[in-house]
Amino acid sequence: MLSKLTLKSFLDYVISRHGAYSAMTLIGDAPITYEQVGEQVKHLSAILKNNGIQKGDRVAILSENRPNWVITYFAVTTMGAVAVPILPDFQPDQVRHILRHSGCKALFISERQYDKIQQEEPVSVDNVFLMETLSKINPKTTKDGVRDMLKERSKDFTRLKNAALKMAGRGDTEIEEDDLACIIYTSGTTGHSKGVMLSHKNLVSNTIISTGIFAIQPTDQTLSILPLSHTYECTVGMLVVFYGGGLINYFDKPPSPRLLLDAMAKIRPTVMLSVPLVIEKIFKNRILPQFQKSKLMRTLYQNPLMRKQLHKIAGKKLYKSFGGRMRFFGIGGAKLATDVEIFLKDSGFPYAIGYGLTETSPLLAGASPDVTRIGSTGPAGPGVSLRIASQDPYRIEGELQAKGPNIMLGYFKDPELTKQVFTPDGWFKTGDLAIFDKDDFVYIKGRSKNVIIGPSGENIYPEEVETLINQCEYVLESLVFNDRGKLAARVHLNYDAIDTDFACESELEMKKNIQELLKKIRNAVNEKVTAFSRLNKLIEQTEPFEKTPTQKIKRFLYTS
């Protein structure tokens, strides 16, 4: 058992329990063991101490996923410093804002991200390290100079070891459970980036909570496709896997659909984490067209019994394309489309649903593959308490609120905002509207900030209407909003499918067909919703919506 809930105790426990097992690898490279992870973490912590980094100092990490990202994260946190992961999708001005706001004294940056600090204004960080080699560089080094340094990779371990020897005898820093471990700057749907402060106890307790829902074994192999700088992947995709002694496979470049399929065939992962958009695209682009390709298939698919059988057949093919060994496919970060979840449930695909926020480290509720329920995020995780601010939480939705050891310390340098997200009796306000079923499974209705008030004061949840719109075979994604007192929706269409099925000879004809299609979609949706939730108009959204790292649409860009 862990001696205390800190990342240092966590890593010591993991090494003592799984030391000889393979921990992680870049696909195609030889894996490193947990013992080797421990050694490299110790050596890198020594380098940081040599460069004046002390307990409480902030160290930024700006890089794509790779084993060195994990080494850096543990090196920083186990010496008592504070990790500041930065999402690789952030723009240069956002990166510079985070570095200034957090007061980082060191930055680990990958070669791909290096341009973001190559501006006229010098970066305000004392120590810059190249992520690929873990070696210190001058921030004024050119991109060509960085490429030259990458040729020196063979010397990495020697540099680390020699630096560590110089630090011998200085002793370990004492770390407490409530000490700050990391600050994660969110890129949310509201446009306001906040620095979420997570303690050692927050992160380690959430690892144990997650393990209580689904445990990793040393025989498990995971394939990482989400950014480690997001707490979903960092906690559930990395810490949880370390806790169970599994092997994590990282890509050395952003995975295209072809690279992903090739990796699945080669690695045959047993565990994966995903956001809904990934599996929704697979369903829309590869599976659903098979059920629509002929009049006979469309007719059969309308029959509930036949649809379930067709789902089972397609599900077996999907399972095989994922490597044929998957036992846990975790989905979180946003709401999963209902029609896609029905397919996964019917087919017996081992999907699992989780719910949480950055502020909760992140997991609050979850269901393992054997207990998923359509539309539910599952019950509260072990050690987490959930309540709904409603007179009757089993019939009337209200804001979901949470308590537990995984709830954040607060927002960095923003005590006023921190105060606003907690109730007077200390419960964290998630901002999500939810309802319980009789077994206390949670059903999220939507964000409280997104609720649209109907003409007679009714609550309209745009997410529920969007789910119906997105079930159309020609729709990729949509956004419902209040348009001068009436309900409207922006719709991004599947133009490849439209080109194939409509075969128009002129642009004018295509525009006419698209307008007819939008009218049909509106009519079909309006037949399924209450009178006050009916759509007044649909607007073609020709470009994909801009999204957060977990692929939620940034609503504020389209509804203001």
Sequence and secondary structure as in RCSB ss.txt:
>XXXX:A:sequence
MLSKLTLKSFLDYVISRHGAYSAMTLIGDAPITYEQVGEQVKHLSAILKNNGIQKGDRVAILSENRPNWVITYFA
VTTMGAVAVPILPDFQPDQVRHILRHSGCKALFISERQYDKIQQEEPVSVDNVFLMETLSKINPKTTKDGVRDML
KERSKDFTRLKNAALKMAGRGDTEIEEDDLACIIYTSGTTGHSKGVMLSHKNLVSNTIISTGIFAIQPTDQTLSI
LPLSHTYECTVGMLVVFYGGGLINYFDKPPSPRLLLDAMAKIRPTVMLSVPLVIEKIFKNRILPQFQKSKLMRTL
YQNPLMRKQLHKIAGKKLYKSFGGRMRFFGIGGAKLATDVEIFLKDSGFPYAIGYGLTETSPLLAGASPDVTRIG
STGPAGPGVSLRIASQDPYRIEGELQAKGPNIMLGYFKDPELTKQVFTPDGWFKTGDLAIFDKDDFVYIKGRSKN
VIIGPSGENIYPEEVETLINQCEYVLESLVFNDRGKLAARVHLNYDAIDTDFACESELEMKKNIQELLKKIRNAV
NEKVTAFSRLNKLIEQTEPFEKTPTQKIKRFLYTS
>XXXX:A:secstr
  SSSSHHHHHHHHHHHHTTSEEEEETTS  EEHHHHHHHHHHHHHHHHHTT  TT EEEEE  S HHHHHHHHH
HHTTT EEEEE TTS HHHHHHHHHHHT SEEEE GGGGGGG SSS  S SEEEETTTTEEE TT  HHHHHHHH
TTGGGHHHHHHHHHHHTTTS      TTSEEEEEE   TTS   EEEEEHHHHHHHHHHHHHHS   TT EEE  
S TTSHIIIIIIIIHHHHHT EEEE SS   HHHHHHHHHHH  SEEEE HHHHHHHIIIIIHHHHHSSHHHHHH
HHSHHHHHHHHHHHHHHHHHHTTS  SEEEE SS   HHHHHHHHHHT  EEEEEE GGGSSEEEEE TTS  TT
  BSB TT EEEEESSSTTTS EEEEEESTTS  EETT HHHHHHTB TTS EEEEEEEEE TT  EEEEEEGGG
 EE TTS EE HHHHHHHHHTSTTEEEEEEEEETTEEEEEEEE HHHHHHHH  SSHHHHHHHHHHHHHHHHHHH
HTTS GGG  SEEEE  S   B TT  B THHHH 
